[in-house]
Amino acid sequence: MAVMLFFTVLMILVLTSCKHEPIVLPKINTETGNNNVNQQSTCDPDSAYFQSQVLPILISNCAKSGCHNVQDHEEGVILNNYANVMATADVDPGRPGNSDLYDVITENDIDKRMPPAPANRLSDAQIDIIFKWIDQGAQNNTCNDICDTSNVTFSGSIFPLIQSNCIGCHTGSTAGGQVDLSSYQNISIVANNGKLLASVNHDIGVNPMPKGGNKLPACRIDQIRIWIQNGAQNN
Ligand code: HEC
């Protein structure tokens, strides 16, 4: 009798625990190139993510040659990866106002602000991401944003990608390698001469981009490839 009761209770436990199991959606990995389309975002709009959002801002606006890359480490600050940011940029998790990293990007005195002139102040959206990331504990977190290779356009896919990963180093008179990526006109030049795809694909003979940062997710590289194959249009 006791054994029967035991099994009945066990069955109930198993059944009810199954019922409460969350529905697990297939995890699509944009890093490996398998299942190379990410139609479901794992990015919570209320959260900020270091690897997906903060690091691209730091790489293209701060970890440049002559500034906060590994070689030059101005003021001892290196902003090329999580470990170095946490070790050198005086980030106080949970307290943006007490963090130098946040202080310098919001500084009103133009002589103290980062990035310094002639670079522009970071956009409000970029500053907001860095605030939120520190406020939420400055974790080494990541998420996968929607990446669709079936409907690739310049305005919807390519330009936003270049704006968040490249433009900090590729605009104005100081543009890296004299490659300006701030307009369709100029982006189409490197799209058509093969350098855009070769650089993000890390092909031999071309400088790998984004310089000093992680390789773009495979799905993003596919979007660039598809856009170029379809004629690199201003769509
Ligand atoms: C941290 C600064 C930085 C970032 C971020 C960056 N670049 Fe560059 N880029 C450079 C510099 C500097 C050069 C000149 C070559 C060199 O020093 O590697 C360059 C060169 C290039 C070239 C010419 C390559 C060649 O060998 O002729 C292309 C194309 C390019 N970048 C595209 C991009 C794209 C696309 C992105 C974003 C996905 C990007 N870059 C992000 C700094 C950067």
Boltz pocket constraint, residues with backbone or C-beta under 6 A from the ligand:
constraints:
  - pocket:
      binder: B
      contacts: [[A, 59], [A, 60], [A, 61], [A, 63], [A, 64], [A, 65], [A, 161], [A, 162], [A, 165], [A, 166], [A, 167], [A, 168], [A, 169], [A, 170], [A, 175], [A, 176], [A, 177], [A, 178], [A, 179], [A, 190], [A, 195], [A, 196], [A, 199], [A, 200], [A, 205], [A, 206], [A, 207], [A, 208], [A, 209], [A, 210], [A, 211], [A, 212], [A, 213], [A, 216]]
      max_distance: 6.0
